[in-house]
Amino acid sequence: MGALFMPGDWYGALQKPAWNPPNWVFGPVWMLLYLMMAVAVWMVWQHGGWVKQRKPLTCFLIQLGLNAAWSPLFFGMRRPDLAFLDIVLLWLAIAVTILSFWKVHRAAAWLLTPYLAWVSFASALNFAIWQLN
């Protein structure tokens, strides 16, 4: 979804905190995080697929949906306030996903911890941009 809703001129004109990373950082970080997410969900899937892992896999899909909603809210609708609500829910969903993955495959849960850390940072950044504008 991020490819459909690019930052563009609107985002460029927003006031941002001094600790805002340069735009080029986001692509590689997300690519690595999505790779780690894919490996983690595959590890859980290997322990019985939907039949045995319905709860952790459903948690994963919910957080993935919240993740996908952020770019349309922030960049598409230009609503940092709604995007912040979404990212808070996303953070909670990732935490629940990590806990549910932990019960199945601990390495899969650990693979999601950098994702939670990045979303923590992104939440603070989203909030700061919302407040500055």
DRENDO-1510 file (C-alpha; in Angstrom, 1 decimal, always signed):
<recs>
REC; n; res; u; v; w
REC; 1; MET; +0.0; +0.0; +0.0 .
REC; 2; GLY; +2.9; +2.3; +0.7 .
REC; 3; ALA; +3.8; +2.3; -3.0 .
REC; 4; LEU; +0.3; +3.6; -3.9 .
REC; 5; PHE; +0.4; +6.4; -1.3 .
REC; 6; MET; +3.8; +8.1; -1.7 .
REC; 7; PRO; +4.9; +11.0; +0.6 .
REC; 8; GLY; +4.9; +13.6; -2.2 .
REC; 9; ASP; +4.8; +17.4; -1.9 .
REC; 10; TRP; +2.3; +17.4; +1.0 .
REC; 11; TYR; +4.6; +15.4; +3.2 .
REC; 12; GLY; +7.6; +17.4; +2.1 .
REC; 13; ALA; +5.9; +20.6; +3.3 .
REC; 14; LEU; +5.0; +19.3; +6.7 .
REC; 15; GLN; +7.1; +20.4; +9.8 .
REC; 16; LYS; +8.9; +17.4; +11.2 .
REC; 17; PRO; +11.0; +16.9; +14.3 .
REC; 18; ALA; +14.8; +17.2; +14.1 .
REC; 19; TRP; +15.1; +13.4; +14.6 .
REC; 20; ASN; +13.0; +12.6; +11.5 .
REC; 21; PRO; +15.1; +10.2; +9.4 .
REC; 22; PRO; +15.8; +11.0; +5.7 .
REC; 23; ASN; +13.2; +9.6; +3.3 .
REC; 24; TRP; +15.7; +7.0; +1.8 .
REC; 25; VAL; +15.9; +5.2; +5.2 .
REC; 26; PHE; +12.3; +4.0; +5.1 .
REC; 27; GLY; +12.4; +1.7; +2.1 .
REC; 28; PRO; +15.3; -0.5; +3.1 .
REC; 29; VAL; +14.1; -0.7; +6.7 .
REC; 30; TRP; +10.6; -1.8; +5.6 .
REC; 31; MET; +12.0; -4.3; +3.1 .
REC; 32; LEU; +14.1; -5.9; +5.9 .
REC; 33; LEU; +11.1; -5.9; +8.3 .
REC; 34; TYR; +8.8; -7.5; +5.7 .
REC; 35; LEU; +11.4; -10.2; +5.0 .
REC; 36; MET; +11.6; -10.9; +8.8 .
REC; 37; MET; +7.8; -10.9; +9.1 .
REC; 38; ALA; +7.5; -13.4; +6.2 .
REC; 39; VAL; +10.1; -15.7; +7.7 .
REC; 40; ALA; +8.3; -15.5; +11.1 .
REC; 41; VAL; +4.9; -16.3; +9.8 .
REC; 42; TRP; +6.3; -19.1; +7.7 .
REC; 43; MET; +7.9; -20.6; +10.8 .
REC; 44; VAL; +4.5; -20.5; +12.6 .
REC; 45; TRP; +2.7; -21.9; +9.5 .
REC; 46; GLN; +5.1; -24.9; +9.5 .
REC; 47; HIS; +3.6; -25.9; +12.9 .
REC; 48; GLY; +0.2; -27.0; +11.5 .
REC; 49; GLY; -1.0; -24.3; +9.2 .
REC; 50; TRP; -4.5; -22.8; +9.7 .
REC; 51; VAL; -5.8; -25.9; +11.4 .
REC; 52; LYS; -3.4; -25.7; +14.3 .
REC; 53; GLN; -2.3; -22.1; +14.2 .
REC; 54; ARG; -5.5; -20.2; +13.5 .
REC; 55; LYS; -5.1; -17.8; +16.4 .
REC; 56; PRO; -1.5; -16.7; +15.8 .
REC; 57; LEU; -2.0; -16.5; +12.1 .
REC; 58; THR; -5.2; -14.5; +12.5 .
REC; 59; CYS; -3.3; -12.1; +14.8 .
REC; 60; PHE; -0.6; -11.8; +12.1 .
REC; 61; LEU; -3.3; -11.0; +9.4 .
REC; 62; ILE; -4.9; -8.4; +11.7 .
REC; 63; GLN; -1.6; -6.6; +12.3 .
REC; 64; LEU; -0.8; -6.8; +8.6 .
REC; 65; GLY; -4.2; -5.1; +7.8 .
REC; 66; LEU; -3.5; -2.3; +10.3 .
REC; 67; ASN; +0.0; -1.9; +8.7 .
REC; 68; ALA; -1.6; -1.7; +5.3 .
REC; 69; ALA; -4.1; +0.9; +6.5 .
REC; 70; TRP; -1.5; +3.4; +7.7 .
REC; 71; SER; -0.2; +4.8; +4.4 .
REC; 72; PRO; -3.7; +5.5; +3.0 .
REC; 73; LEU; -4.6; +7.3; +6.2 .
REC; 74; PHE; -1.4; +9.3; +6.5 .
REC; 75; PHE; -0.4; +10.0; +2.9 .
REC; 76; GLY; -3.7; +9.3; +1.0 .
REC; 77; MET; -6.2; +11.0; +3.3 .
REC; 78; ARG; -3.5; +13.3; +4.8 .
REC; 79; ARG; -4.8; +12.5; +8.3 .
REC; 80; PRO; -1.9; +12.1; +10.7 .
REC; 81; ASP; -4.5; +11.9; +13.5 .
REC; 82; LEU; -6.2; +8.9; +12.1 .
REC; 83; ALA; -2.9; +7.4; +11.1 .
REC; 84; PHE; -1.7; +7.7; +14.8 .
REC; 85; LEU; -4.8; +5.9; +16.0 .
REC; 86; ASP; -4.1; +3.2; +13.5 .
REC; 87; ILE; -0.4; +2.9; +14.4 .
REC; 88; VAL; -1.3; +2.6; +18.1 .
REC; 89; LEU; -3.7; -0.3; +17.3 .
REC; 90; LEU; -0.9; -1.7; +15.0 .
REC; 91; TRP; +1.6; -1.6; +17.9 .
REC; 92; LEU; -0.9; -3.5; +20.1 .
REC; 93; ALA; -1.6; -6.0; +17.4 .
REC; 94; ILE; +2.1; -6.7; +16.9 .
REC; 95; ALA; +2.6; -7.2; +20.6 .
REC; 96; VAL; -0.3; -9.7; +20.7 .
REC; 97; THR; +1.1; -11.4; +17.6 .
REC; 98; ILE; +4.6; -11.7; +19.2 .
REC; 99; LEU; +3.0; -13.3; +22.3 .
REC; 100; SER; +1.0; -15.7; +20.2 .
REC; 101; PHE; +4.0; -16.6; +18.0 .
REC; 102; TRP; +6.1; -17.2; +21.2 .
REC; 103; LYS; +3.8; -20.1; +22.2 .
REC; 104; VAL; +4.4; -21.7; +18.8 .
REC; 105; HIS; +8.0; -20.8; +17.8 .
REC; 106; ARG; +10.2; -18.5; +19.9 .
REC; 107; ALA; +12.5; -17.6; +17.0 .
REC; 108; ALA; +9.4; -16.4; +15.0 .
REC; 109; ALA; +8.5; -14.2; +17.9 .
REC; 110; TRP; +12.0; -12.8; +18.1 .
REC; 111; LEU; +12.0; -12.0; +14.4 .
REC; 112; LEU; +9.0; -9.6; +15.0 .
REC; 113; THR; +10.7; -7.6; +17.8 .
REC; 114; PRO; +12.6; -5.3; +15.4 .
REC; 115; TYR; +9.2; -4.6; +13.7 .
REC; 116; LEU; +7.7; -3.7; +17.1 .
REC; 117; ALA; +10.7; -1.4; +17.8 .
REC; 118; TRP; +10.4; +0.3; +14.4 .
REC; 119; VAL; +6.7; +0.8; +14.9 .
REC; 120; SER; +7.4; +2.3; +18.3 .
REC; 121; PHE; +9.7; +4.8; +16.7 .
REC; 122; ALA; +7.2; +5.4; +13.8 .
REC; 123; SER; +4.4; +6.0; +16.4 .
REC; 124; ALA; +6.5; +8.7; +18.1 .
REC; 125; LEU; +7.3; +10.2; +14.7 .
REC; 126; ASN; +3.7; +10.1; +13.6 .
REC; 127; PHE; +2.6; +11.8; +16.8 .
REC; 128; ALA; +5.2; +14.5; +16.5 .
REC; 129; ILE; +4.3; +15.3; +12.9 .
REC; 130; TRP; +0.6; +15.4; +13.9 .
REC; 131; GLN; +1.3; +17.8; +16.8 .
REC; 132; LEU; +3.7; +20.0; +14.7 .
REC; 133; ASN; +1.1; +20.5; +12.0 .
</recs>
